[in-house]
Amino acid sequence: MVNHGRSFNIRDPVWNTIRLDAIAAAIIDTPAFQRLRYIRQLGLAHLVYPGATHTRFDHALGVYHLTGRAIRNLRAGPSVPREAWEGARLIPYAALLHDIGHYPFSHAIEELDPATIAADHEQAGAAFFESEEMRAALAPLGEGAHEEISQLITGRGENALSGLVSGSLDLDKMEYLRRDARFCGVPYGEVDVEHLLQGLVLLQDPGTGAWEVGIRAKALSTLESLLFAKYQMFRSVYWHHGVRAATGLYKRIVEEALAAGLLSAADLIGPTDEELLHELGRRARARSGDVATRLADRWLPALRNRRLPKRAVEIPAWQLEGRTLPGWVGGDTPGKRRWEDALAAELDLQPGEVILDFPVKTAMFQLDVLVDRPGRPVRRLGREGIPGLIDLPKLAEELYRTARVLRLFTFDRRPLDPQWVLKRLAEGPGAGGGGDDDDSGISRGIGCSSDHTVQPATHVETSDAEGRMGS
């Protein structure tokens, strides 16, 4: 590790100049942080958007930069009790380290059945704080700093400024939206970051009396722009059919390797993108059996050479209104996998070569933030919104519903009738072998709660199965 003992500047294509203090400089020179240079920010999205090769390293520096600016703005704002600033010194470093535990190819592995992986990336990050180099870098912050920073990253911090690291107003969202849009070459991620930062203010919760980061009413329009940018990025980039096809193939590779004992859950914590793929290939080639052969000869080369699964069916979520789908449709569970494999057998495909994809992001538009209204009491903006001022929560549910798409991918092209696939899903265990994982209820998050039925759509359109897998 290099202990610079001084601050220095980094040139950044998104924020121009990022100034690192001496402690931040020491942190980024640890092996644990340097690893983030080789974890792509958007996972497999570069197979669709070639410019999307930016990394968690770049993004973490950007979040650190924005957090420092936010704290300076808050200090220049209305006076608050001294105790509200307790622990504020740790916030920029928690922002810098918020992604330290990311799995290879970012979030994809976290979509797997939780029983098959060790933890989400925030929890997995705790292991990286135990290294000798990281402890030395954090030592100037005082004893126990690494535990406090870990708590802030996992949303368990009691610091008044913890909302800058984990919450509705965390700087992570503002950073990744602008950076992702820039490197994907799309115009959707622009947010008025300057106005939003200026609108941040420390407020006292009227219910508990605790201080936390809130927002001035005049800046709510920029919060709206942030949510719309997020919606557009999910619809056009994060949940693009080609990105989801590549993600599905990668998840299936890791899932098979775990089930076959080629990998353990612990093996997923620590490698970079390329290290994991290389090690998977090495172990598969050294092992005999159908799974190892499929991985080594078919699936890993397909991912490397962008021979992605093809869309057999594509149905927007709004066209699923009024339909009852098994609860396992929105997750990766053993029951869902049995359904997929039964369908693969009918389509003359190998086990694992049918993927049902219906991504879930229930917290995509959740709001929980205090609002400072001139001449009126501070009020918390939650699911009910604030009548006459902002009604985003209701709109957010509609945006989430319209962003989601149910897709069936097949590793060899098999155009299918969407109505036939929906019928097979509705038939439950007898149709596809799934069903021990909550297969009687409404699929989670279609756009309505499990005890609410909306008017059904008049038809379901067949997707262009011959369309390109990328843009």
C-alpha positions as CSV (number, residue, x, y, z in Angstrom):
1,M,0.0,0.0,0.0
2,V,1.2,3.5,-0.7
3,N,0.4,6.0,2.1
4,H,0.6,9.3,0.3
5,G,0.1,11.5,3.4
6,R,-1.3,14.2,1.1
7,S,-4.3,14.9,-1.1
8,F,-4.3,14.9,-4.8
9,N,-6.6,15.5,-7.8
10,I,-8.0,13.0,-10.3
11,R,-9.4,14.0,-13.7
12,D,-12.9,12.5,-14.3
13,P,-15.0,12.6,-17.5
14,V,-18.2,13.1,-15.5
15,W,-17.3,15.4,-12.6
16,N,-14.2,17.0,-14.1
17,T,-11.9,17.1,-11.1
18,I,-12.2,14.9,-8.0
19,R,-10.0,15.9,-5.1
20,L,-8.9,13.0,-2.8
21,D,-7.8,13.8,0.8
22,A,-4.9,11.8,2.3
23,I,-7.1,9.1,3.8
24,A,-9.1,8.6,0.6
25,A,-5.8,8.3,-1.3
26,A,-4.6,5.6,1.1
27,I,-7.9,3.8,0.7
28,I,-7.9,3.6,-3.0
29,D,-4.4,2.2,-3.1
30,T,-5.4,-0.9,-1.1
31,P,-5.7,-4.1,-3.1
32,A,-9.4,-4.4,-2.0
33,F,-10.2,-1.0,-3.6
34,Q,-8.0,-1.5,-6.7
35,R,-10.0,-4.7,-7.4
36,L,-12.9,-2.4,-8.3
37,R,-11.1,-1.3,-11.4
38,Y,-11.9,-4.7,-12.8
39,I,-15.6,-4.9,-11.8
40,R,-17.7,-3.4,-14.6
41,Q,-20.3,-1.0,-13.3
42,L,-23.1,-2.4,-15.5
43,G,-22.2,-6.0,-15.6
44,L,-22.8,-7.4,-19.0
45,A,-24.3,-4.2,-20.5
46,H,-21.2,-3.7,-22.6
47,L,-22.4,-6.5,-24.8
48,V,-25.2,-4.2,-25.9
49,Y,-23.7,-0.8,-25.3
50,P,-20.0,-1.1,-26.1
51,G,-19.1,2.0,-24.2
52,A,-20.4,0.7,-20.9
53,T,-17.0,-0.6,-19.7
54,H,-16.8,1.9,-16.9
55,T,-16.1,0.4,-13.5
56,R,-17.1,0.4,-9.8
57,F,-13.8,2.2,-9.2
58,D,-14.8,5.2,-11.3
59,H,-18.3,5.2,-9.8
60,A,-17.0,5.0,-6.2
61,L,-14.7,8.0,-6.8
62,G,-17.7,9.9,-8.1
63,V,-19.9,9.1,-5.1
64,Y,-17.1,10.2,-2.8
65,H,-16.9,13.5,-4.7
66,L,-20.6,14.2,-4.5
67,T,-20.8,13.3,-0.9
68,G,-18.1,15.8,0.0
69,R,-19.9,18.5,-1.9
70,A,-23.2,17.7,-0.2
71,I,-21.6,17.9,3.3
72,R,-20.1,21.3,2.5
73,N,-23.5,22.5,1.3
74,L,-25.2,21.2,4.5
75,R,-22.6,22.9,6.7
76,A,-23.3,26.2,4.9
77,G,-27.1,25.7,5.6
78,P,-29.2,26.5,8.7
79,S,-27.5,26.0,12.0
80,V,-28.3,22.6,13.7
81,P,-27.2,21.2,17.1
82,R,-23.7,20.0,17.3
83,E,-24.8,16.4,17.9
84,A,-26.3,16.3,14.4
85,W,-22.7,16.4,13.1
86,E,-21.4,13.5,15.2
87,G,-19.7,10.9,12.9
88,A,-19.9,13.2,9.9
89,R,-16.2,12.6,9.3
90,L,-16.8,9.0,8.3
91,I,-19.5,9.7,5.7
92,P,-17.2,10.5,2.7
93,Y,-15.2,7.3,3.3
94,A,-18.4,5.2,3.6
95,A,-19.4,6.7,0.3
96,L,-16.1,5.8,-1.2
97,L,-16.3,2.2,0.1
98,H,-20.0,1.6,-0.5
99,D,-19.4,-0.9,-3.4
100,I,-16.3,-2.5,-2.0
101,G,-17.9,-5.9,-1.7
102,H,-19.4,-6.1,-5.2
103,Y,-19.5,-9.5,-6.9
104,P,-18.1,-10.0,-10.4
105,F,-20.3,-8.3,-13.0
106,S,-21.9,-6.2,-10.3
107,H,-25.5,-7.0,-9.3
108,A,-26.3,-10.1,-11.5
109,I,-25.3,-12.7,-8.9
110,E,-27.5,-11.0,-6.3
111,E,-30.5,-12.0,-8.3
112,L,-29.8,-15.7,-7.7
113,D,-31.7,-17.7,-5.0
114,P,-30.5,-16.2,-1.7
115,A,-29.9,-19.7,-0.4
116,T,-27.1,-20.2,-3.0
117,I,-25.0,-17.1,-2.3
118,A,-23.2,-15.8,0.8
119,A,-24.7,-12.3,1.1
120,D,-25.6,-9.2,-0.9
121,H,-22.8,-6.9,-1.9
122,E,-23.2,-4.6,1.1
123,Q,-22.9,-7.5,3.5
124,A,-20.1,-9.1,1.5
125,G,-18.1,-5.9,1.8
126,A,-17.5,-6.6,5.5
127,A,-14.8,-9.1,4.5
128,F,-12.8,-6.5,2.7
129,F,-12.5,-4.3,5.8
130,E,-10.6,-7.0,7.6
131,S,-7.5,-6.8,5.4
132,E,-4.3,-5.4,6.9
133,E,-4.0,-2.8,4.2
134,M,-7.6,-1.5,4.6
135,R,-7.3,-1.4,8.4
136,A,-4.0,0.6,8.0
137,A,-5.7,3.1,5.6
138,L,-8.6,3.6,8.0
139,A,-6.5,3.8,11.1
140,P,-6.3,7.7,11.1
141,L,-10.1,7.7,11.5
142,G,-9.8,6.1,14.9
143,E,-10.5,2.7,16.5
144,G,-13.6,1.0,15.3
145,A,-14.0,3.2,12.2
146,H,-14.1,0.3,9.8
147,E,-17.1,-1.2,11.8
148,E,-18.9,2.1,11.7
149,I,-18.3,2.5,8.0
150,S,-19.5,-1.0,7.4
151,Q,-22.7,-0.2,9.3
152,L,-23.3,2.9,7.2
153,I,-22.9,1.0,4.0
154,T,-25.4,-1.7,5.1
155,G,-28.0,1.0,6.1
156,R,-27.6,0.4,9.9
157,G,-25.8,3.6,10.7
158,E,-27.4,6.0,13.2
159,N,-25.5,9.0,11.9
160,A,-27.7,12.0,11.0
161,L,-25.9,12.1,7.6
162,S,-26.2,8.3,6.9
163,G,-28.9,9.1,4.3
164,L,-26.2,10.4,2.0
165,V,-24.8,6.8,1.9
166,S,-28.0,4.7,2.0
167,G,-31.5,6.1,1.5
168,S,-33.8,8.0,-0.8
169,L,-31.4,10.8,-1.2
170,D,-28.1,8.9,-1.3
171,L,-25.5,10.2,-3.7
172,D,-25.1,6.8,-5.3
173,K,-28.2,7.2,-7.4
174,M,-27.2,10.7,-8.7
175,E,-23.7,9.4,-9.6
176,Y,-24.6,6.2,-11.4
177,L,-27.4,7.6,-13.4
178,R,-25.2,10.3,-15.0
179,R,-22.2,8.1,-15.4
180,D,-24.1,5.2,-16.8
181,A,-25.9,7.4,-19.3
182,R,-22.7,9.0,-20.4
183,F,-20.9,5.7,-21.1
184,C,-23.9,4.0,-22.7
185,G,-24.3,7.0,-25.0
186,V,-27.9,7.7,-24.1
187,P,-29.5,11.0,-23.0
188,Y,-31.7,9.6,-20.2
189,G,-29.6,9.9,-17.1
190,E,-29.3,13.7,-16.8
191,V,-30.3,15.0,-13.4
192,D,-30.0,18.6,-12.1
193,V,-27.4,17.5,-9.5
194,E,-26.4,21.1,-8.7
195,H,-29.9,22.1,-7.7
196,L,-30.5,18.8,-5.8
197,L,-27.3,19.2,-3.8
198,Q,-28.3,22.8,-3.0
199,G,-31.7,21.6,-1.9
200,L,-30.4,19.2,0.8
201,V,-30.9,20.3,4.4
202,L,-30.6,18.7,7.8
203,L,-34.1,18.4,9.3
204,Q,-35.6,17.1,12.5
205,D,-38.0,14.2,12.3
206,P,-41.3,15.6,13.8
207,G,-42.1,12.1,15.2
208,T,-38.8,11.0,16.7
209,G,-36.8,14.2,17.0
210,A,-33.9,12.6,15.3
211,W,-31.9,14.7,12.7
212,E,-31.5,13.4,9.2
213,V,-30.8,14.6,5.6
214,G,-34.0,16.0,4.0
215,I,-34.8,18.3,1.1
216,R,-36.2,21.7,0.6
217,A,-39.6,21.9,-1.1
218,K,-38.2,24.0,-3.9
219,A,-35.9,21.2,-4.9
220,L,-38.6,18.5,-5.2
221,S,-38.7,19.1,-9.0
222,T,-35.2,17.8,-9.2
223,L,-36.1,14.7,-7.2
224,E,-38.8,14.1,-9.8
225,S,-36.3,14.4,-12.5
226,L,-34.1,11.8,-10.7
227,L,-36.9,9.3,-10.5
228,F,-37.8,9.8,-14.2
229,A,-34.2,9.4,-15.2
230,K,-34.1,6.2,-13.2
231,Y,-37.2,4.9,-14.9
232,Q,-35.8,5.7,-18.4
233,M,-32.5,4.0,-17.6
234,F,-34.1,0.9,-16.3
235,R,-36.4,0.7,-19.3
236,S,-33.8,1.5,-21.9
237,V,-30.5,0.2,-20.5
238,Y,-30.7,-1.9,-17.3
239,W,-33.6,-4.0,-18.5
240,H,-32.9,-3.9,-22.2
241,H,-33.6,-7.3,-23.7
242,G,-30.0,-7.9,-24.7
243,V,-28.7,-6.9,-21.3
244,R,-31.2,-9.3,-19.6
245,A,-30.3,-12.1,-22.1
246,A,-26.6,-11.7,-21.2
247,T,-27.4,-11.5,-17.5
248,G,-29.6,-14.6,-17.7
249,L,-26.8,-16.6,-19.4
250,Y,-24.2,-15.4,-16.8
251,K,-26.5,-16.2,-13.9
252,R,-27.2,-19.7,-15.4
253,I,-23.5,-20.4,-15.7
254,V,-22.9,-19.4,-12.0
255,E,-26.0,-21.3,-10.8
256,E,-24.9,-24.5,-12.6
257,A,-21.4,-24.2,-11.3
258,L,-22.6,-23.8,-7.7
259,A,-25.0,-26.7,-8.0
260,A,-22.3,-29.0,-9.5
261,G,-19.8,-28.1,-6.8
262,L,-17.4,-26.3,-9.3
263,L,-17.8,-23.2,-7.2
264,S,-18.7,-22.5,-3.6
265,A,-20.6,-19.4,-2.4
266,A,-17.4,-18.1,-0.8
267,D,-15.6,-18.4,-4.2
268,L,-17.8,-15.6,-5.5
269,I,-16.5,-13.0,-3.0
270,G,-13.2,-11.5,-4.2
271,P,-12.6,-12.3,-7.9
272,T,-12.8,-9.7,-10.6
273,D,-15.0,-10.2,-13.7
274,E,-12.4,-11.9,-15.8
275,E,-10.9,-13.9,-12.9
276,L,-14.2,-15.5,-12.2
277,L,-14.8,-16.4,-15.9
278,H,-11.3,-17.8,-16.3
279,E,-11.5,-19.9,-13.1
280,L,-14.9,-21.2,-14.1
281,G,-13.5,-22.3,-17.5
282,R,-10.5,-23.9,-15.9
283,R,-12.5,-25.9,-13.4
284,A,-15.1,-26.9,-16.0
285,R,-12.4,-28.2,-18.4
286,A,-10.8,-30.2,-15.5
287,R,-14.0,-31.9,-14.6
288,S,-16.0,-34.6,-16.4
289,G,-19.8,-34.8,-16.7
290,D,-22.6,-33.1,-18.6
291,V,-22.6,-29.9,-16.6
292,A,-18.9,-29.3,-16.9
293,T,-19.1,-30.0,-20.6
294,R,-22.0,-27.6,-21.2
295,L,-20.1,-24.9,-19.3
296,A,-16.8,-25.4,-21.0
297,D,-17.9,-26.1,-24.5
298,R,-21.2,-24.2,-24.9
299,W,-22.2,-21.7,-22.3
300,L,-18.9,-19.9,-21.4
301,P,-17.9,-19.6,-25.1
302,A,-21.4,-18.2,-25.9
303,L,-21.0,-15.5,-23.3
304,R,-17.5,-14.7,-24.4
305,N,-18.5,-14.5,-28.1
306,R,-21.9,-12.8,-27.5
307,R,-24.0,-15.7,-28.7
308,L,-26.8,-14.7,-26.3
309,P,-30.1,-16.5,-25.6
310,K,-32.9,-15.5,-28.0
311,R,-36.3,-14.0,-27.1
312,A,-39.0,-16.6,-27.6
313,V,-41.7,-14.5,-25.9
314,E,-41.8,-10.9,-24.7
315,I,-44.8,-9.5,-22.8
316,P,-44.9,-6.0,-21.2
317,A,-46.2,-6.2,-17.6
318,W,-49.2,-3.9,-18.4
319,Q,-50.5,-6.7,-20.6
320,L,-50.5,-9.1,-17.7
321,E,-53.1,-7.1,-15.7
322,G,-55.8,-9.4,-14.4
323,R,-53.8,-12.5,-14.8
324,T,-52.8,-14.8,-12.0
325,L,-49.2,-15.9,-12.3
326,P,-47.2,-18.1,-9.9
327,G,-45.3,-16.3,-7.2
328,W,-42.0,-17.8,-8.3
329,V,-42.1,-16.0,-11.7
330,G,-40.2,-13.0,-10.3
331,G,-37.3,-14.8,-8.7
332,D,-34.7,-17.5,-9.2
333,T,-36.0,-20.5,-7.2
334,P,-35.7,-24.3,-7.5
335,G,-39.4,-24.4,-8.5
336,K,-38.9,-21.9,-11.3
337,R,-35.9,-23.9,-12.5
338,R,-37.9,-27.1,-12.7
339,W,-40.5,-25.4,-14.8
340,E,-37.9,-24.0,-17.1
341,D,-36.2,-27.4,-17.5
342,A,-39.5,-29.1,-18.2
343,L,-40.1,-26.6,-21.0
344,A,-36.6,-27.0,-22.3
345,A,-37.2,-30.7,-22.7
346,E,-40.4,-30.1,-24.7
347,L,-38.4,-27.7,-26.9
348,D,-35.6,-30.2,-27.5
349,L,-33.1,-28.0,-25.5
350,Q,-30.6,-29.0,-22.9
351,P,-31.4,-28.5,-19.2
352,G,-30.9,-24.9,-18.2
353,E,-31.4,-23.6,-21.8
354,V,-34.7,-22.0,-21.1
355,I,-34.7,-18.8,-18.9
356,L,-37.9,-17.1,-17.7
357,D,-37.0,-13.5,-16.9
358,F,-39.2,-11.0,-15.0
359,P,-36.9,-8.7,-13.1
360,V,-37.9,-7.3,-9.8
361,K,-36.8,-4.0,-8.2
362,T,-39.5,-3.3,-5.7
363,A,-37.5,-0.4,-4.1
364,M,-36.9,1.3,-7.5
365,F,-39.0,4.4,-6.7
366,Q,-39.5,4.2,-3.0
367,L,-39.5,7.6,-1.2
368,D,-38.9,8.2,2.5
369,V,-37.6,11.7,3.0
370,L,-38.3,14.7,5.1
371,V,-39.4,17.8,3.3
372,D,-38.8,21.4,4.5
373,R,-41.8,23.5,3.6
374,P,-41.6,27.3,4.1
375,G,-43.9,28.5,6.9
376,R,-45.2,25.0,7.5
377,P,-44.1,22.0,9.6
378,V,-41.6,19.5,8.3
379,R,-43.3,16.6,6.8
380,R,-42.2,13.1,5.7
381,L,-42.7,12.3,2.1
382,G,-43.7,8.6,1.9
383,R,-46.0,6.4,-0.1
384,E,-48.9,8.8,0.3
385,G,-47.1,11.8,-1.2
386,I,-47.9,15.3,-0.2
387,P,-51.2,16.5,-1.8
388,G,-50.7,19.7,-3.8
389,L,-47.0,19.5,-3.7
390,I,-45.8,16.1,-5.0
391,D,-47.7,13.0,-5.9
392,L,-44.8,10.9,-7.1
393,P,-45.5,7.7,-5.1
394,K,-48.6,7.0,-7.1
395,L,-46.9,7.8,-10.4
396,A,-43.9,5.7,-9.3
397,E,-46.0,2.5,-9.1
398,E,-47.2,3.1,-12.7
399,L,-43.6,3.7,-13.9
400,Y,-42.4,0.5,-12.3
401,R,-45.2,-1.4,-13.9
402,T,-44.5,-0.1,-17.4
403,A,-40.7,-0.7,-17.0
404,R,-41.1,-4.4,-16.4
405,V,-41.2,-7.0,-19.1
406,L,-41.8,-10.8,-18.9
407,R,-39.5,-12.5,-21.3
408,L,-38.8,-16.2,-22.1
409,F,-35.3,-16.7,-23.5
410,T,-34.1,-19.9,-25.3
411,F,-30.5,-20.7,-26.0
412,D,-31.4,-21.8,-29.6
413,R,-34.2,-19.9,-31.3
414,R,-37.7,-21.2,-30.6
415,P,-40.4,-18.6,-31.3
416,L,-43.4,-19.4,-29.2
417,D,-47.0,-18.3,-28.8
418,P,-47.2,-16.0,-25.7
419,Q,-50.6,-17.3,-24.9
420,W,-49.3,-20.8,-24.8
421,V,-46.5,-19.8,-22.4
422,L,-48.9,-17.9,-20.1
423,K,-51.2,-21.0,-20.1
424,R,-48.3,-23.2,-19.1
425,L,-47.4,-20.8,-16.3
426,A,-50.9,-20.7,-15.0
427,E,-51.1,-24.5,-15.0
428,G,-48.5,-24.6,-12.3
429,P,-46.7,-27.7,-11.0
430,G,-48.3,-30.1,-13.5
431,A,-47.1,-28.0,-16.4
432,G,-43.5,-27.3,-15.6
433,G,-42.6,-28.9,-12.4
434,G,-42.3,-25.7,-10.4
435,G,-44.6,-24.9,-7.6
436,D,-43.2,-25.5,-4.2
437,D,-42.2,-21.9,-4.0
438,D,-45.4,-19.9,-3.5
439,D,-46.9,-21.0,-6.8
440,S,-50.5,-20.1,-6.0
441,G,-50.4,-16.3,-5.6
442,I,-50.1,-13.3,-7.9
443,S,-46.6,-12.8,-9.2
444,R,-45.0,-10.2,-6.9
445,G,-44.8,-6.7,-8.2
446,I,-46.7,-6.8,-11.5
447,G,-48.2,-3.5,-10.6
448,C,-50.8,-4.4,-8.1
449,S,-50.8,-6.1,-4.7
450,S,-51.5,-9.7,-4.2
451,D,-55.0,-9.2,-3.2
452,H,-55.9,-6.7,-5.9
453,T,-57.0,-7.5,-9.4
454,V,-57.1,-4.9,-12.2
455,Q,-58.9,-5.0,-15.5
456,P,-57.2,-7.5,-17.9
457,A,-55.6,-6.3,-21.1
458,T,-57.4,-7.1,-24.3
459,H,-54.6,-9.0,-25.8
460,V,-51.0,-10.1,-25.6
461,E,-48.7,-9.2,-28.4
462,T,-46.1,-11.5,-29.8
463,S,-42.6,-10.0,-29.7
464,D,-40.4,-9.8,-32.7
465,A,-38.4,-13.0,-32.0
466,E,-36.2,-12.3,-35.0
467,G,-35.2,-8.9,-33.7
468,R,-31.6,-8.1,-32.8
469,M,-30.4,-8.9,-29.3
470,G,-28.5,-5.6,-28.9
471,S,-28.4,-2.1,-30.1
